Amino acid sequence: MQRNKKILLLSHCLLNVNSKVNKIANYGGCLEELMVPLIQKGYGFIQLPCPELLSCGIKRWGQVKEQLDTPYFRKHCEKLLEPIIQQLIDYSNSGYKISACIGVDNSPSCGVNTTCKSSKWEGEIDSSFSLEETLNSLNIVNEKGVFMEVFKSLLDKNAINLDFYAINESNPNTSVKNILKEL
């Protein structure tokens, strides 16, 4: 069988939901409704690393963009993405089509169109801590997550053009249908 040379990049958790913050999962292992049709369409995949898992581990708490938007985390993302960029250059130079990147909206790292921000998501959980006030300060804003911002910057720096799509996990079926129409 001949290769079709079509490649998609995927946020890590789309292929491995186990990498997500504990108790945040809308599917068992991978997002099968997305993956099976993409496999049937002949795509190969590059699984992006999960920057949060690789910096804070599996037992981390949920975070917001402000917590990750630091010079240290951005450098961490650059280091993780360096081999991905090299792969993309090599694939492109060898005639492969890098079709798109699929991220996860509302993620502080992998949001493509939206990310989660907060004005109160910091500090110590003690007797003065107000969970209600903290949760009420959460906002979904029209920005990329930190990892996707760094990725887009590296793609631009290396003259690699990619379309970006996102799964909105509050309504994954609609997101999946829209992505499959485009690809």
C-alpha positions in Angstrom: 0.0 0.0 0.0 1.3 3.4 -0.9 1.5 6.2 1.7 -0.9 9.1 1.4 1.5 11.4 3.3 -1.2 13.2 5.3 -0.4 14.1 8.8 -2.4 15.7 11.7 -1.0 17.0 14.9 -3.1 16.3 18.0 -3.2 17.6 21.5 -2.0 14.8 23.7 -5.2 14.2 25.6 -7.2 13.5 22.4 -5.3 10.2 22.1 -4.8 9.8 25.9 -7.4 11.3 28.2 -5.5 9.8 31.1 -3.1 12.8 30.8 -5.8 15.3 31.9 -6.3 16.7 35.3 -8.1 14.0 37.5 -11.9 14.0 37.1 -11.8 15.9 33.8 -12.6 13.5 31.1 -15.5 13.1 28.7 -14.3 9.8 27.1 -12.6 6.6 28.2 -9.2 6.5 26.5 -9.1 8.5 23.3 -11.7 10.6 21.5 -12.9 7.7 19.4 -15.6 9.7 17.5 -12.8 11.8 16.2 -10.0 9.3 15.8 -11.8 6.5 13.9 -13.0 8.7 11.0 -9.6 10.3 10.8 -7.9 6.9 10.6 -10.4 5.9 8.0 -9.5 9.0 6.0 -5.9 7.8 6.0 -4.3 10.4 8.3 -1.1 9.7 10.2 -0.8 11.4 13.6 1.8 13.3 15.6 0.8 13.4 19.3 1.9 16.6 20.8 3.3 16.3 24.3 1.2 17.4 27.3 3.2 20.3 28.8 1.2 20.3 32.0 1.6 16.6 32.7 5.4 16.8 31.9 5.8 19.8 34.3 3.4 19.0 37.1 2.6 15.3 36.9 -0.6 13.3 36.9 -1.7 14.4 40.4 -1.7 18.1 39.5 -4.6 20.5 40.2 -6.5 22.3 37.5 -4.8 25.5 36.4 -5.7 28.7 34.5 -3.7 30.5 31.8 -2.2 33.1 34.2 -0.5 30.3 36.2 1.1 28.9 33.1 1.9 32.2 31.4 5.4 32.5 32.8 8.8 32.6 31.2 9.6 29.2 32.8 6.6 27.4 31.4 7.0 29.0 28.0 10.6 27.8 27.9 9.4 24.3 28.9 6.9 24.4 26.0 9.6 25.5 23.5 11.8 22.6 24.6 9.0 20.1 24.2 8.1 21.5 20.8 11.6 21.6 19.4 11.6 18.0 18.1 8.1 18.4 16.8 9.1 21.4 14.7 12.1 19.4 13.4 9.8 16.6 12.4 7.5 19.0 10.6 10.4 20.5 8.7 11.6 17.0 7.7 8.1 15.8 6.7 7.5 19.0 4.7 10.8 18.8 2.9 10.0 15.2 2.0 6.7 16.0 0.4 4.3 15.2 3.2 1.2 17.4 3.8 0.9 18.6 7.4 -2.8 19.1 7.3 -3.7 20.7 10.6 -3.4 20.8 14.4 -6.3 19.8 16.6 -6.3 21.3 20.1 -8.7 21.5 23.0 -10.6 24.7 23.7 -10.8 26.1 27.2 -7.5 24.4 28.1 -5.0 26.8 29.6 -2.3 25.1 27.5 -4.0 23.7 24.4 -6.8 26.1 23.8 -7.0 27.1 20.2 -9.9 29.6 20.2 -10.6 29.9 23.9 -8.8 29.4 27.2 -9.6 29.6 30.9 -8.5 32.7 32.9 -9.1 33.9 36.4 -8.3 36.9 38.5 -8.3 34.9 41.8 -6.7 31.6 40.9 -3.7 31.8 43.2 -2.6 31.7 46.9 -3.0 29.3 49.8 -6.1 27.3 50.6 -6.6 28.2 54.2 -9.4 29.7 56.4 -9.5 32.9 54.4 -9.8 31.1 51.1 -13.2 31.4 49.3 -13.8 28.6 46.9 -17.0 30.3 45.6 -15.2 33.6 45.0 -12.4 31.8 43.2 -14.7 29.7 41.0 -16.8 32.8 40.2 -13.6 34.5 38.9 -13.1 31.9 36.1 -13.7 33.2 32.6 -13.4 31.6 29.2 -11.7 34.2 26.9 -11.0 34.3 23.2 -7.3 33.5 23.4 -5.0 30.6 22.7 -3.6 28.6 25.6 0.1 29.1 26.4 1.3 25.9 24.7 -0.6 26.8 21.5 0.7 30.3 21.6 4.3 29.0 21.8 3.6 26.4 19.1 2.1 29.0 16.7 5.1 31.3 17.3 7.6 28.5 16.5 5.6 27.5 13.4 5.7 31.2 12.2 9.4 31.4 12.9 10.0 28.3 10.7 7.5 29.4 8.0 5.2 26.4 8.6 1.6 27.2 7.9 -1.0 25.0 9.6 -4.8 25.2 10.1 -5.9 24.9 13.7 -9.1 23.3 14.9 -10.4 22.6 18.4 -12.5 20.2 20.3 -14.8 22.0 22.6 -15.2 19.4 25.4 -18.5 20.9 26.6 -19.9 19.8 23.3 -17.4 17.4 21.7 -19.8 15.9 19.1 -20.5 19.2 17.4 -16.7 20.0 17.4 -15.9 16.6 15.9 -18.6 16.9 13.2 -17.3 20.3 12.2 -13.7 19.2 12.1 -14.5 16.1 10.0 -16.3 18.3 7.5 -13.2 20.4 7.1 -10.6 17.6 6.8 
